[in-house]
Amino acid sequence: MKIKELDIQIEVITHNEDINPQDHIEDQESINTINKRLELGDIWAWTCVEIKGVYKNILSASDYLGACSYKSEDDFIKGAYYQDMVNNCIDQLNEHAKALN
């Protein structure tokens, strides 16, 4: 059996990002906006995103993307990286399942 996206629970988890925005963004206005949003507690302003896929509460896999700035979780999900990260989790889960057989 091959695990598919419909077989798993997907979680979007944000983590504090230790990387400084100035190390990745040249535009000072954007850096100022990110810092203001962070001061207001907006984790999506500058974060490390984890996509976690869980299969039947038995197997789990995660993929991470750091130095992210999005308007919201929905904005991230609509972006280009989300589906790639989900697919990476599915690939990992299938490798885990294969190793158990």
Phi and psi restraints in degrees (range 20) as a CNS / XPLOR table:
assign (resid 1 and name C) (resid 2 and name N)
       (resid 2 and name CA) (resid 2 and name C) 1.0 -106.6 20.0 2
assign (resid 2 and name N) (resid 2 and name CA)
       (resid 2 and name C) (resid 3 and name N) 1.0 129.7 20.0 2
assign (resid 2 and name C) (resid 3 and name N)
       (resid 3 and name CA) (resid 3 and name C) 1.0 -74.9 20.0 2
assign (resid 3 and name N) (resid 3 and name CA)
       (resid 3 and name C) (resid 4 and name N) 1.0 133.2 20.0 2
assign (resid 3 and name C) (resid 4 and name N)
       (resid 4 and name CA) (resid 4 and name C) 1.0 -119.7 20.0 2
assign (resid 4 and name N) (resid 4 and name CA)
       (resid 4 and name C) (resid 5 and name N) 1.0 170.4 20.0 2
assign (resid 4 and name C) (resid 5 and name N)
       (resid 5 and name CA) (resid 5 and name C) 1.0 -57.5 20.0 2
assign (resid 5 and name N) (resid 5 and name CA)
       (resid 5 and name C) (resid 6 and name N) 1.0 -38.8 20.0 2
assign (resid 5 and name C) (resid 6 and name N)
       (resid 6 and name CA) (resid 6 and name C) 1.0 -67.2 20.0 2
assign (resid 6 and name N) (resid 6 and name CA)
       (resid 6 and name C) (resid 7 and name N) 1.0 -16.6 20.0 2
assign (resid 6 and name C) (resid 7 and name N)
       (resid 7 and name CA) (resid 7 and name C) 1.0 -85.3 20.0 2
assign (resid 7 and name N) (resid 7 and name CA)
       (resid 7 and name C) (resid 8 and name N) 1.0 -9.4 20.0 2
assign (resid 7 and name C) (resid 8 and name N)
       (resid 8 and name CA) (resid 8 and name C) 1.0 -119.7 20.0 2
assign (resid 8 and name N) (resid 8 and name CA)
       (resid 8 and name C) (resid 9 and name N) 1.0 157.9 20.0 2
assign (resid 8 and name C) (resid 9 and name N)
       (resid 9 and name CA) (resid 9 and name C) 1.0 -94.9 20.0 2
assign (resid 9 and name N) (resid 9 and name CA)
       (resid 9 and name C) (resid 10 and name N) 1.0 134.1 20.0 2
assign (resid 9 and name C) (resid 10 and name N)
       (resid 10 and name CA) (resid 10 and name C) 1.0 -113.0 20.0 2
assign (resid 10 and name N) (resid 10 and name CA)
       (resid 10 and name C) (resid 11 and name N) 1.0 129.5 20.0 2
assign (resid 10 and name C) (resid 11 and name N)
       (resid 11 and name CA) (resid 11 and name C) 1.0 -116.4 20.0 2
assign (resid 11 and name N) (resid 11 and name CA)
       (resid 11 and name C) (resid 12 and name N) 1.0 138.9 20.0 2
assign (resid 11 and name C) (resid 12 and name N)
       (resid 12 and name CA) (resid 12 and name C) 1.0 -106.7 20.0 2
assign (resid 12 and name N) (resid 12 and name CA)
       (resid 12 and name C) (resid 13 and name N) 1.0 118.5 20.0 2
assign (resid 12 and name C) (resid 13 and name N)
       (resid 13 and name CA) (resid 13 and name C) 1.0 -122.8 20.0 2
assign (resid 13 and name N) (resid 13 and name CA)
       (resid 13 and name C) (resid 14 and name N) 1.0 133.3 20.0 2
assign (resid 13 and name C) (resid 14 and name N)
       (resid 14 and name CA) (resid 14 and name C) 1.0 -103.9 20.0 2
assign (resid 14 and name N) (resid 14 and name CA)
       (resid 14 and name C) (resid 15 and name N) 1.0 143.1 20.0 2
assign (resid 14 and name C) (resid 15 and name N)
       (resid 15 and name CA) (resid 15 and name C) 1.0 -126.2 20.0 2
assign (resid 15 and name N) (resid 15 and name CA)
       (resid 15 and name C) (resid 16 and name N) 1.0 148.3 20.0 2
assign (resid 15 and name C) (resid 16 and name N)
       (resid 16 and name CA) (resid 16 and name C) 1.0 -58.2 20.0 2
assign (resid 16 and name N) (resid 16 and name CA)
       (resid 16 and name C) (resid 17 and name N) 1.0 136.4 20.0 2
assign (resid 16 and name C) (resid 17 and name N)
       (resid 17 and name CA) (resid 17 and name C) 1.0 -97.2 20.0 2
assign (resid 17 and name N) (resid 17 and name CA)
       (resid 17 and name C) (resid 18 and name N) 1.0 123.0 20.0 2
assign (resid 17 and name C) (resid 18 and name N)
       (resid 18 and name CA) (resid 18 and name C) 1.0 -81.8 20.0 2
assign (resid 18 and name N) (resid 18 and name CA)
       (resid 18 and name C) (resid 19 and name N) 1.0 -20.5 20.0 2
assign (resid 18 and name C) (resid 19 and name N)
       (resid 19 and name CA) (resid 19 and name C) 1.0 -70.5 20.0 2
assign (resid 19 and name N) (resid 19 and name CA)
       (resid 19 and name C) (resid 20 and name N) 1.0 134.2 20.0 2
assign (resid 19 and name C) (resid 20 and name N)
       (resid 20 and name CA) (resid 20 and name C) 1.0 -76.5 20.0 2
assign (resid 20 and name N) (resid 20 and name CA)
       (resid 20 and name C) (resid 21 and name N) 1.0 132.5 20.0 2
assign (resid 20 and name C) (resid 21 and name N)
       (resid 21 and name CA) (resid 21 and name C) 1.0 -56.5 20.0 2
assign (resid 21 and name N) (resid 21 and name CA)
       (resid 21 and name C) (resid 22 and name N) 1.0 -32.6 20.0 2
assign (resid 21 and name C) (resid 22 and name N)
       (resid 22 and name CA) (resid 22 and name C) 1.0 -62.1 20.0 2
assign (resid 22 and name N) (resid 22 and name CA)
       (resid 22 and name C) (resid 23 and name N) 1.0 -22.6 20.0 2
assign (resid 22 and name C) (resid 23 and name N)
       (resid 23 and name CA) (resid 23 and name C) 1.0 -76.9 20.0 2
assign (resid 23 and name N) (resid 23 and name CA)
       (resid 23 and name C) (resid 24 and name N) 1.0 -12.6 20.0 2
assign (resid 23 and name C) (resid 24 and name N)
       (resid 24 and name CA) (resid 24 and name C) 1.0 -125.3 20.0 2
assign (resid 24 and name N) (resid 24 and name CA)
       (resid 24 and name C) (resid 25 and name N) 1.0 -16.1 20.0 2
assign (resid 24 and name C) (resid 25 and name N)
       (resid 25 and name CA) (resid 25 and name C) 1.0 -123.9 20.0 2
assign (resid 25 and name N) (resid 25 and name CA)
       (resid 25 and name C) (resid 26 and name N) 1.0 130.1 20.0 2
assign (resid 25 and name C) (resid 26 and name N)
       (resid 26 and name CA) (resid 26 and name C) 1.0 -90.7 20.0 2
assign (resid 26 and name N) (resid 26 and name CA)
       (resid 26 and name C) (resid 27 and name N) 1.0 -26.7 20.0 2
assign (resid 26 and name C) (resid 27 and name N)
       (resid 27 and name CA) (resid 27 and name C) 1.0 -76.5 20.0 2
assign (resid 27 and name N) (resid 27 and name CA)
       (resid 27 and name C) (resid 28 and name N) 1.0 112.7 20.0 2
assign (resid 27 and name C) (resid 28 and name N)
       (resid 28 and name CA) (resid 28 and name C) 1.0 -63.2 20.0 2
assign (resid 28 and name N) (resid 28 and name CA)
       (resid 28 and name C) (resid 29 and name N) 1.0 -34.5 20.0 2
assign (resid 28 and name C) (resid 29 and name N)
       (resid 29 and name CA) (resid 29 and name C) 1.0 -62.4 20.0 2
assign (resid 29 and name N) (resid 29 and name CA)
       (resid 29 and name C) (resid 30 and name N) 1.0 -42.0 20.0 2
assign (resid 29 and name C) (resid 30 and name N)
       (resid 30 and name CA) (resid 30 and name C) 1.0 -65.1 20.0 2
assign (resid 30 and name N) (resid 30 and name CA)
       (resid 30 and name C) (resid 31 and name N) 1.0 -41.0 20.0 2
assign (resid 30 and name C) (resid 31 and name N)
       (resid 31 and name CA) (resid 31 and name C) 1.0 -61.6 20.0 2
assign (resid 31 and name N) (resid 31 and name CA)
       (resid 31 and name C) (resid 32 and name N) 1.0 -44.1 20.0 2
assign (resid 31 and name C) (resid 32 and name N)
       (resid 32 and name CA) (resid 32 and name C) 1.0 -61.6 20.0 2
assign (resid 32 and name N) (resid 32 and name CA)
       (resid 32 and name C) (resid 33 and name N) 1.0 -41.8 20.0 2
assign (resid 32 and name C) (resid 33 and name N)
       (resid 33 and name CA) (resid 33 and name C) 1.0 -63.4 20.0 2
assign (resid 33 and name N) (resid 33 and name CA)
       (resid 33 and name C) (resid 34 and name N) 1.0 -44.6 20.0 2
assign (resid 33 and name C) (resid 34 and name N)
       (resid 34 and name CA) (resid 34 and name C) 1.0 -59.7 20.0 2
assign (resid 34 and name N) (resid 34 and name CA)
       (resid 34 and name C) (resid 35 and name N) 1.0 -47.8 20.0 2
assign (resid 34 and name C) (resid 35 and name N)
       (resid 35 and name CA) (resid 35 and name C) 1.0 -62.5 20.0 2
assign (resid 35 and name N) (resid 35 and name CA)
       (resid 35 and name C) (resid 36 and name N) 1.0 -39.5 20.0 2
assign (resid 35 and name C) (resid 36 and name N)
       (resid 36 and name CA) (resid 36 and name C) 1.0 -64.4 20.0 2
assign (resid 36 and name N) (resid 36 and name CA)
       (resid 36 and name C) (resid 37 and name N) 1.0 -43.0 20.0 2
assign (resid 36 and name C) (resid 37 and name N)
       (resid 37 and name CA) (resid 37 and name C) 1.0 -63.8 20.0 2
assign (resid 37 and name N) (resid 37 and name CA)
       (resid 37 and name C) (resid 38 and name N) 1.0 -40.2 20.0 2
assign (resid 37 and name C) (resid 38 and name N)
       (resid 38 and name CA) (resid 38 and name C) 1.0 -62.4 20.0 2
assign (resid 38 and name N) (resid 38 and name CA)
       (resid 38 and name C) (resid 39 and name N) 1.0 -41.6 20.0 2
assign (resid 38 and name C) (resid 39 and name N)
       (resid 39 and name CA) (resid 39 and name C) 1.0 -59.8 20.0 2
assign (resid 39 and name N) (resid 39 and name CA)
       (resid 39 and name C) (resid 40 and name N) 1.0 -29.7 20.0 2
assign (resid 39 and name C) (resid 40 and name N)
       (resid 40 and name CA) (resid 40 and name C) 1.0 -86.3 20.0 2
assign (resid 40 and name N) (resid 40 and name CA)
       (resid 40 and name C) (resid 41 and name N) 1.0 2.1 20.0 2
assign (resid 40 and name C) (resid 41 and name N)
       (resid 41 and name CA) (resid 41 and name C) 1.0 87.4 20.0 2
assign (resid 41 and name N) (resid 41 and name CA)
       (resid 41 and name C) (resid 42 and name N) 1.0 15.2 20.0 2
assign (resid 41 and name C) (resid 42 and name N)
       (resid 42 and name CA) (resid 42 and name C) 1.0 -84.7 20.0 2
assign (resid 42 and name N) (resid 42 and name CA)
       (resid 42 and name C) (resid 43 and name N) 1.0 97.6 20.0 2
assign (resid 42 and name C) (resid 43 and name N)
       (resid 43 and name CA) (resid 43 and name C) 1.0 -63.0 20.0 2
assign (resid 43 and name N) (resid 43 and name CA)
       (resid 43 and name C) (resid 44 and name N) 1.0 -27.5 20.0 2
assign (resid 43 and name C) (resid 44 and name N)
       (resid 44 and name CA) (resid 44 and name C) 1.0 -73.5 20.0 2
assign (resid 44 and name N) (resid 44 and name CA)
       (resid 44 and name C) (resid 45 and name N) 1.0 -9.5 20.0 2
assign (resid 44 and name C) (resid 45 and name N)
       (resid 45 and name CA) (resid 45 and name C) 1.0 -64.1 20.0 2
assign (resid 45 and name N) (resid 45 and name CA)
       (resid 45 and name C) (resid 46 and name N) 1.0 -39.8 20.0 2
assign (resid 45 and name C) (resid 46 and name N)
       (resid 46 and name CA) (resid 46 and name C) 1.0 -158.3 20.0 2
assign (resid 46 and name N) (resid 46 and name CA)
       (resid 46 and name C) (resid 47 and name N) 1.0 108.0 20.0 2
assign (resid 46 and name C) (resid 47 and name N)
       (resid 47 and name CA) (resid 47 and name C) 1.0 -149.8 20.0 2
assign (resid 47 and name N) (resid 47 and name CA)
       (resid 47 and name C) (resid 48 and name N) 1.0 167.0 20.0 2
assign (resid 47 and name C) (resid 48 and name N)
       (resid 48 and name CA) (resid 48 and name C) 1.0 -108.6 20.0 2
assign (resid 48 and name N) (resid 48 and name CA)
       (resid 48 and name C) (resid 49 and name N) 1.0 123.6 20.0 2
assign (resid 48 and name C) (resid 49 and name N)
       (resid 49 and name CA) (resid 49 and name C) 1.0 -100.2 20.0 2
assign (resid 49 and name N) (resid 49 and name CA)
       (resid 49 and name C) (resid 50 and name N) 1.0 133.1 20.0 2
assign (resid 49 and name C) (resid 50 and name N)
       (resid 50 and name CA) (resid 50 and name C) 1.0 -112.7 20.0 2
assign (resid 50 and name N) (resid 50 and name CA)
       (resid 50 and name C) (resid 51 and name N) 1.0 129.1 20.0 2
assign (resid 50 and name C) (resid 51 and name N)
       (resid 51 and name CA) (resid 51 and name C) 1.0 -104.1 20.0 2
assign (resid 51 and name N) (resid 51 and name CA)
       (resid 51 and name C) (resid 52 and name N) 1.0 123.1 20.0 2
assign (resid 51 and name C) (resid 52 and name N)
       (resid 52 and name CA) (resid 52 and name C) 1.0 -117.4 20.0 2
assign (resid 52 and name N) (resid 52 and name CA)
       (resid 52 and name C) (resid 53 and name N) 1.0 127.2 20.0 2
assign (resid 52 and name C) (resid 53 and name N)
       (resid 53 and name CA) (resid 53 and name C) 1.0 -110.1 20.0 2
assign (resid 53 and name N) (resid 53 and name CA)
       (resid 53 and name C) (resid 54 and name N) 1.0 131.9 20.0 2
assign (resid 53 and name C) (resid 54 and name N)
       (resid 54 and name CA) (resid 54 and name C) 1.0 -124.3 20.0 2
assign (resid 54 and name N) (resid 54 and name CA)
       (resid 54 and name C) (resid 55 and name N) 1.0 128.3 20.0 2
assign (resid 54 and name C) (resid 55 and name N)
       (resid 55 and name CA) (resid 55 and name C) 1.0 -109.2 20.0 2
assign (resid 55 and name N) (resid 55 and name CA)
       (resid 55 and name C) (resid 56 and name N) 1.0 114.8 20.0 2
assign (resid 55 and name C) (resid 56 and name N)
       (resid 56 and name CA) (resid 56 and name C) 1.0 50.3 20.0 2
assign (resid 56 and name N) (resid 56 and name CA)
       (resid 56 and name C) (resid 57 and name N) 1.0 33.1 20.0 2
assign (resid 56 and name C) (resid 57 and name N)
       (resid 57 and name CA) (resid 57 and name C) 1.0 53.8 20.0 2
assign (resid 57 and name N) (resid 57 and name CA)
       (resid 57 and name C) (resid 58 and name N) 1.0 22.5 20.0 2
assign (resid 57 and name C) (resid 58 and name N)
       (resid 58 and name CA) (resid 58 and name C) 1.0 -114.0 20.0 2
assign (resid 58 and name N) (resid 58 and name CA)
       (resid 58 and name C) (resid 59 and name N) 1.0 -49.0 20.0 2
assign (resid 58 and name C) (resid 59 and name N)
       (resid 59 and name CA) (resid 59 and name C) 1.0 -112.8 20.0 2
assign (resid 59 and name N) (resid 59 and name CA)
       (resid 59 and name C) (resid 60 and name N) 1.0 145.2 20.0 2
assign (resid 59 and name C) (resid 60 and name N)
       (resid 60 and name CA) (resid 60 and name C) 1.0 -141.8 20.0 2
assign (resid 60 and name N) (resid 60 and name CA)
       (resid 60 and name C) (resid 61 and name N) 1.0 154.9 20.0 2
assign (resid 60 and name C) (resid 61 and name N)
       (resid 61 and name CA) (resid 61 and name C) 1.0 -148.3 20.0 2
assign (resid 61 and name N) (resid 61 and name CA)
       (resid 61 and name C) (resid 62 and name N) 1.0 149.7 20.0 2
assign (resid 61 and name C) (resid 62 and name N)
       (resid 62 and name CA) (resid 62 and name C) 1.0 -133.7 20.0 2
assign (resid 62 and name N) (resid 62 and name CA)
       (resid 62 and name C) (resid 63 and name N) 1.0 152.3 20.0 2
assign (resid 62 and name C) (resid 63 and name N)
       (resid 63 and name CA) (resid 63 and name C) 1.0 -133.6 20.0 2
assign (resid 63 and name N) (resid 63 and name CA)
       (resid 63 and name C) (resid 64 and name N) 1.0 143.3 20.0 2
assign (resid 63 and name C) (resid 64 and name N)
       (resid 64 and name CA) (resid 64 and name C) 1.0 -122.7 20.0 2
assign (resid 64 and name N) (resid 64 and name CA)
       (resid 64 and name C) (resid 65 and name N) 1.0 146.9 20.0 2
assign (resid 64 and name C) (resid 65 and name N)
       (resid 65 and name CA) (resid 65 and name C) 1.0 -138.1 20.0 2
assign (resid 65 and name N) (resid 65 and name CA)
       (resid 65 and name C) (resid 66 and name N) 1.0 116.6 20.0 2
assign (resid 65 and name C) (resid 66 and name N)
       (resid 66 and name CA) (resid 66 and name C) 1.0 -97.7 20.0 2
assign (resid 66 and name N) (resid 66 and name CA)
       (resid 66 and name C) (resid 67 and name N) 1.0 172.2 20.0 2
assign (resid 66 and name C) (resid 67 and name N)
       (resid 67 and name CA) (resid 67 and name C) 1.0 55.5 20.0 2
assign (resid 67 and name N) (resid 67 and name CA)
       (resid 67 and name C) (resid 68 and name N) 1.0 50.7 20.0 2
assign (resid 67 and name C) (resid 68 and name N)
       (resid 68 and name CA) (resid 68 and name C) 1.0 -104.5 20.0 2
assign (resid 68 and name N) (resid 68 and name CA)
       (resid 68 and name C) (resid 69 and name N) 1.0 143.7 20.0 2
assign (resid 68 and name C) (resid 69 and name N)
       (resid 69 and name CA) (resid 69 and name C) 1.0 -135.6 20.0 2
assign (resid 69 and name N) (resid 69 and name CA)
       (resid 69 and name C) (resid 70 and name N) 1.0 113.9 20.0 2
assign (resid 69 and name C) (resid 70 and name N)
       (resid 70 and name CA) (resid 70 and name C) 1.0 -132.8 20.0 2
assign (resid 70 and name N) (resid 70 and name CA)
       (resid 70 and name C) (resid 71 and name N) 1.0 161.1 20.0 2
assign (resid 70 and name C) (resid 71 and name N)
       (resid 71 and name CA) (resid 71 and name C) 1.0 -70.5 20.0 2
assign (resid 71 and name N) (resid 71 and name CA)
       (resid 71 and name C) (resid 72 and name N) 1.0 -34.9 20.0 2
assign (resid 71 and name C) (resid 72 and name N)
       (resid 72 and name CA) (resid 72 and name C) 1.0 -168.4 20.0 2
assign (resid 72 and name N) (resid 72 and name CA)
       (resid 72 and name C) (resid 73 and name N) 1.0 176.5 20.0 2
assign (resid 72 and name C) (resid 73 and name N)
       (resid 73 and name CA) (resid 73 and name C) 1.0 -61.8 20.0 2
assign (resid 73 and name N) (resid 73 and name CA)
       (resid 73 and name C) (resid 74 and name N) 1.0 -42.6 20.0 2
assign (resid 73 and name C) (resid 74 and name N)
       (resid 74 and name CA) (resid 74 and name C) 1.0 -60.0 20.0 2
assign (resid 74 and name N) (resid 74 and name CA)
       (resid 74 and name C) (resid 75 and name N) 1.0 -39.9 20.0 2
assign (resid 74 and name C) (resid 75 and name N)
       (resid 75 and name CA) (resid 75 and name C) 1.0 -61.3 20.0 2
assign (resid 75 and name N) (resid 75 and name CA)
       (resid 75 and name C) (resid 76 and name N) 1.0 -42.3 20.0 2
assign (resid 75 and name C) (resid 76 and name N)
       (resid 76 and name CA) (resid 76 and name C) 1.0 -63.7 20.0 2
assign (resid 76 and name N) (resid 76 and name CA)
       (resid 76 and name C) (resid 77 and name N) 1.0 -46.2 20.0 2
assign (resid 76 and name C) (resid 77 and name N)
       (resid 77 and name CA) (resid 77 and name C) 1.0 -61.2 20.0 2
assign (resid 77 and name N) (resid 77 and name CA)
       (resid 77 and name C) (resid 78 and name N) 1.0 -34.2 20.0 2
assign (resid 77 and name C) (resid 78 and name N)
       (resid 78 and name CA) (resid 78 and name C) 1.0 -77.1 20.0 2
assign (resid 78 and name N) (resid 78 and name CA)
       (resid 78 and name C) (resid 79 and name N) 1.0 -13.9 20.0 2
assign (resid 78 and name C) (resid 79 and name N)
       (resid 79 and name CA) (resid 79 and name C) 1.0 -77.6 20.0 2
assign (resid 79 and name N) (resid 79 and name CA)
       (resid 79 and name C) (resid 80 and name N) 1.0 178.7 20.0 2
assign (resid 79 and name C) (resid 80 and name N)
       (resid 80 and name CA) (resid 80 and name C) 1.0 -73.5 20.0 2
assign (resid 80 and name N) (resid 80 and name CA)
       (resid 80 and name C) (resid 81 and name N) 1.0 -26.3 20.0 2
assign (resid 80 and name C) (resid 81 and name N)
       (resid 81 and name CA) (resid 81 and name C) 1.0 -83.6 20.0 2
assign (resid 81 and name N) (resid 81 and name CA)
       (resid 81 and name C) (resid 82 and name N) 1.0 -29.2 20.0 2
assign (resid 81 and name C) (resid 82 and name N)
       (resid 82 and name CA) (resid 82 and name C) 1.0 -53.6 20.0 2
assign (resid 82 and name N) (resid 82 and name CA)
       (resid 82 and name C) (resid 83 and name N) 1.0 -55.7 20.0 2
assign (resid 82 and name C) (resid 83 and name N)
       (resid 83 and name CA) (resid 83 and name C) 1.0 -65.0 20.0 2
assign (resid 83 and name N) (resid 83 and name CA)
       (resid 83 and name C) (resid 84 and name N) 1.0 -36.3 20.0 2
assign (resid 83 and name C) (resid 84 and name N)
       (resid 84 and name CA) (resid 84 and name C) 1.0 -60.4 20.0 2
assign (resid 84 and name N) (resid 84 and name CA)
       (resid 84 and name C) (resid 85 and name N) 1.0 -40.7 20.0 2
assign (resid 84 and name C) (resid 85 and name N)
       (resid 85 and name CA) (resid 85 and name C) 1.0 -68.7 20.0 2
assign (resid 85 and name N) (resid 85 and name CA)
       (resid 85 and name C) (resid 86 and name N) 1.0 -40.3 20.0 2
assign (resid 85 and name C) (resid 86 and name N)
       (resid 86 and name CA) (resid 86 and name C) 1.0 -60.7 20.0 2
assign (resid 86 and name N) (resid 86 and name CA)
       (resid 86 and name C) (resid 87 and name N) 1.0 -45.2 20.0 2
assign (resid 86 and name C) (resid 87 and name N)
       (resid 87 and name CA) (resid 87 and name C) 1.0 -62.2 20.0 2
assign (resid 87 and name N) (resid 87 and name CA)
       (resid 87 and name C) (resid 88 and name N) 1.0 -38.3 20.0 2
assign (resid 87 and name C) (resid 88 and name N)
       (resid 88 and name CA) (resid 88 and name C) 1.0 -61.6 20.0 2
assign (resid 88 and name N) (resid 88 and name CA)
       (resid 88 and name C) (resid 89 and name N) 1.0 -41.2 20.0 2
assign (resid 88 and name C) (resid 89 and name N)
       (resid 89 and name CA) (resid 89 and name C) 1.0 -63.3 20.0 2
assign (resid 89 and name N) (resid 89 and name CA)
       (resid 89 and name C) (resid 90 and name N) 1.0 -42.8 20.0 2
assign (resid 89 and name C) (resid 90 and name N)
       (resid 90 and name CA) (resid 90 and name C) 1.0 -61.7 20.0 2
assign (resid 90 and name N) (resid 90 and name CA)
       (resid 90 and name C) (resid 91 and name N) 1.0 -43.2 20.0 2
assign (resid 90 and name C) (resid 91 and name N)
       (resid 91 and name CA) (resid 91 and name C) 1.0 -60.4 20.0 2
assign (resid 91 and name N) (resid 91 and name CA)
       (resid 91 and name C) (resid 92 and name N) 1.0 -43.6 20.0 2
assign (resid 91 and name C) (resid 92 and name N)
       (resid 92 and name CA) (resid 92 and name C) 1.0 -63.1 20.0 2
assign (resid 92 and name N) (resid 92 and name CA)
       (resid 92 and name C) (resid 93 and name N) 1.0 -43.7 20.0 2
assign (resid 92 and name C) (resid 93 and name N)
       (resid 93 and name CA) (resid 93 and name C) 1.0 -62.0 20.0 2
assign (resid 93 and name N) (resid 93 and name CA)
       (resid 93 and name C) (resid 94 and name N) 1.0 -40.9 20.0 2
assign (resid 93 and name C) (resid 94 and name N)
       (resid 94 and name CA) (resid 94 and name C) 1.0 -65.6 20.0 2
assign (resid 94 and name N) (resid 94 and name CA)
       (resid 94 and name C) (resid 95 and name N) 1.0 -36.1 20.0 2
assign (resid 94 and name C) (resid 95 and name N)
       (resid 95 and name CA) (resid 95 and name C) 1.0 -66.6 20.0 2
assign (resid 95 and name N) (resid 95 and name CA)
       (resid 95 and name C) (resid 96 and name N) 1.0 -41.4 20.0 2
assign (resid 95 and name C) (resid 96 and name N)
       (resid 96 and name CA) (resid 96 and name C) 1.0 -62.3 20.0 2
assign (resid 96 and name N) (resid 96 and name CA)
       (resid 96 and name C) (resid 97 and name N) 1.0 -45.3 20.0 2
assign (resid 96 and name C) (resid 97 and name N)
       (resid 97 and name CA) (resid 97 and name C) 1.0 -63.8 20.0 2
assign (resid 97 and name N) (resid 97 and name CA)
       (resid 97 and name C) (resid 98 and name N) 1.0 -40.9 20.0 2
assign (resid 97 and name C) (resid 98 and name N)
       (resid 98 and name CA) (resid 98 and name C) 1.0 -61.6 20.0 2
assign (resid 98 and name N) (resid 98 and name CA)
       (resid 98 and name C) (resid 99 and name N) 1.0 -39.3 20.0 2
assign (resid 98 and name C) (resid 99 and name N)
       (resid 99 and name CA) (resid 99 and name C) 1.0 -67.6 20.0 2
assign (resid 99 and name N) (resid 99 and name CA)
       (resid 99 and name C) (resid 100 and name N) 1.0 -25.1 20.0 2
assign (resid 99 and name C) (resid 100 and name N)
       (resid 100 and name CA) (resid 100 and name C) 1.0 -79.5 20.0 2
assign (resid 100 and name N) (resid 100 and name CA)
       (resid 100 and name C) (resid 101 and name N) 1.0 -19.7 20.0 2
